[in-house]
């Protein structure tokens, strides 16, 4: 069986100072994925006051953090840009992963598109990523739109899969 890897993007205290759609539900589903995964990689954004040692940089306290989890710090929407992520994935022999986290329309979106372009097989946990309402569109609309876009990316041979947490966990069982 393939390694069950979940990548959790930017689920940090500072990010959630802005209300996010269905925070409790998203955290609960992310925790279900983490509990069933073989490997968890947490991506943490460093910017402004969100830096190592600051409470705003820390992961949400309600997130399960396995002892064997890996952590990567980034400074851009792209989790691969000038980070150790590619090297870490290579060291761990990871070629495919499930992605979830925040923010749907920024860091999750960019990481999915770049990762898929780099050849990683990505499954998006459709009901385990979130964002905030924006000026012209609601968070829920953005989440649904991005799920639709990711499932239809024009990337021959490597279109991301977009599945519910329940469907992912069923595949993993």
C-alpha positions as CSV (number, residue, x, y, z in Angstrom):
1,X,0.0,0.0,0.0
2,X,1.2,3.5,-0.8
3,X,2.3,5.8,2.0
4,X,-0.6,7.8,3.4
5,X,0.7,11.4,3.6
6,X,-1.2,14.5,4.6
7,X,0.2,18.0,4.1
8,X,-1.5,20.6,6.3
9,X,-1.0,24.2,5.1
10,X,-0.9,27.3,7.4
11,X,-3.3,26.2,10.1
12,X,-1.7,28.7,12.5
13,X,-3.0,31.0,15.2
14,X,-2.1,34.2,13.3
15,X,-3.9,33.1,10.2
16,X,-7.1,32.4,12.1
17,X,-7.1,35.8,13.7
18,X,-9.4,36.5,10.7
19,X,-12.5,34.4,10.8
20,X,-12.4,31.4,8.5
21,X,-15.3,29.4,7.0
22,X,-16.3,26.3,9.1
23,X,-13.1,26.4,11.3
24,X,-14.3,23.8,13.7
25,X,-15.5,21.4,11.0
26,X,-12.3,21.8,9.0
27,X,-10.1,21.2,12.0
28,X,-12.1,18.1,12.9
29,X,-11.7,16.7,9.4
30,X,-8.0,17.5,9.2
31,X,-7.5,15.7,12.6
32,X,-9.2,12.7,11.1
33,X,-6.8,12.7,8.2
34,X,-3.8,13.2,10.5
35,X,-4.9,10.3,12.7
36,X,-5.1,7.9,9.8
37,X,-2.0,9.1,8.0
38,X,1.4,7.5,8.0
39,X,3.1,10.8,7.7
40,X,2.0,14.4,8.4
41,X,3.8,17.5,7.1
42,X,2.9,20.9,8.5
43,X,3.6,23.9,6.5
44,X,3.9,27.2,8.5
45,X,3.9,30.7,7.0
46,X,6.4,33.1,8.4
47,X,5.6,36.8,7.8
48,X,5.5,39.9,9.9
49,X,4.7,39.0,13.5
50,X,4.1,35.4,12.5
51,X,7.6,34.1,13.2
52,X,9.2,31.2,15.1
53,X,8.7,31.6,18.8
54,X,5.6,33.8,18.5
55,X,2.2,32.4,19.5
56,X,0.8,33.6,16.1
57,X,3.2,31.3,14.3
58,X,2.1,28.2,16.3
59,X,-0.3,25.7,14.9
60,X,-3.9,25.9,16.2
61,X,-3.9,24.1,19.6
62,X,-6.8,21.9,18.6
63,X,-4.8,20.3,15.8
64,X,-3.4,16.9,16.5
65,X,0.4,17.0,16.1
66,X,2.0,13.5,15.9
67,X,5.4,13.1,17.4
68,X,6.8,12.0,14.0
69,X,5.4,15.0,12.1
70,X,7.6,17.1,9.8
71,X,7.5,20.9,9.7
72,X,8.4,23.2,6.8
73,X,8.5,27.0,7.1
74,X,7.7,29.2,4.1
75,X,7.6,32.9,3.3
76,X,5.4,32.9,0.2
77,X,2.1,31.4,-1.0
78,X,4.0,28.6,-2.6
79,X,5.1,26.0,-0.1
80,X,7.9,24.8,-2.5
81,X,9.4,28.3,-3.2
82,X,12.8,28.6,-1.4
83,X,11.8,26.0,1.2
84,X,13.1,22.6,2.2
85,X,9.8,20.9,1.1
86,X,11.1,19.3,-2.1
87,X,14.2,18.0,-0.4
88,X,12.1,16.7,2.5
89,X,9.6,14.9,0.2
90,X,12.5,13.3,-1.6
91,X,14.2,12.2,1.6
92,X,10.9,10.6,2.7
93,X,10.2,9.1,-0.8
94,X,6.9,10.9,-1.0
95,X,5.5,11.1,-4.5
96,X,1.9,11.7,-3.6
97,X,0.0,13.4,-0.8
98,X,-3.3,14.7,0.4
99,X,-3.5,18.5,1.0
100,X,-5.7,20.5,3.3
101,X,-5.5,23.7,5.3
102,X,-5.7,27.5,4.7
103,X,-6.1,29.6,2.7
104,X,-7.9,28.0,-0.1
105,X,-7.5,30.9,-2.5
106,X,-3.8,31.7,-1.7
107,X,-1.4,29.2,-0.2
108,X,-3.4,26.0,-0.7
109,X,-4.1,26.9,-4.3
110,X,-0.6,27.9,-5.1
111,X,0.9,24.8,-3.5
112,X,-1.5,22.5,-5.4
113,X,-0.7,24.0,-8.7
114,X,3.1,24.2,-8.2
115,X,3.2,20.7,-6.7
116,X,1.2,19.1,-9.5
117,X,3.4,20.9,-12.1
118,X,6.4,19.4,-10.3
119,X,4.9,15.9,-10.8
120,X,3.5,15.2,-7.3
121,X,0.2,13.3,-7.3
122,X,-2.1,15.4,-5.2
123,X,-5.4,14.7,-3.7
124,X,-7.3,17.7,-2.3
125,X,-9.3,17.1,0.8
126,X,-12.3,19.0,-0.6
127,X,-13.9,19.6,2.8
128,X,-10.8,20.2,4.8
129,X,-9.5,23.5,3.4
130,X,-10.8,26.9,4.3
131,X,-10.5,30.6,3.7
132,X,-12.2,33.9,4.7
133,X,-14.9,35.9,3.0
134,X,-13.4,38.2,0.4
135,X,-14.8,41.5,-0.9
136,X,-16.7,40.1,-3.8
137,X,-17.2,36.5,-2.9
138,X,-17.9,34.3,0.1
139,X,-15.5,31.8,1.6
140,X,-17.9,29.0,0.8
141,X,-18.1,30.0,-2.8
142,X,-14.3,30.3,-3.1
143,X,-13.9,26.8,-1.6
144,X,-16.4,25.3,-4.0
145,X,-15.0,27.1,-7.0
146,X,-11.4,26.1,-6.2
147,X,-12.5,22.4,-5.8
148,X,-14.0,22.6,-9.3
149,X,-11.0,24.3,-10.8
150,X,-8.5,21.9,-9.3
151,X,-10.4,18.9,-10.5
152,X,-10.3,20.3,-14.0
153,X,-6.8,21.6,-14.2
154,X,-5.3,21.3,-17.7
155,X,-2.3,19.2,-16.6
156,X,-2.3,16.1,-18.8
157,X,-1.6,13.0,-16.8
158,X,-1.5,14.7,-13.4
159,X,-4.8,16.4,-12.7
160,X,-5.3,16.7,-8.9
161,X,-8.0,14.5,-7.4
162,X,-10.6,16.3,-5.3
163,X,-12.3,14.0,-2.8
164,X,-14.1,14.4,0.5
165,X,-12.3,13.4,3.7
166,X,-14.7,10.4,4.0
167,X,-13.7,9.2,0.5
168,X,-10.0,9.6,1.2
169,X,-10.3,7.7,4.5
170,X,-12.2,5.0,2.8
171,X,-9.4,4.6,0.3
172,X,-6.9,4.5,3.1
173,X,-8.7,1.8,5.0
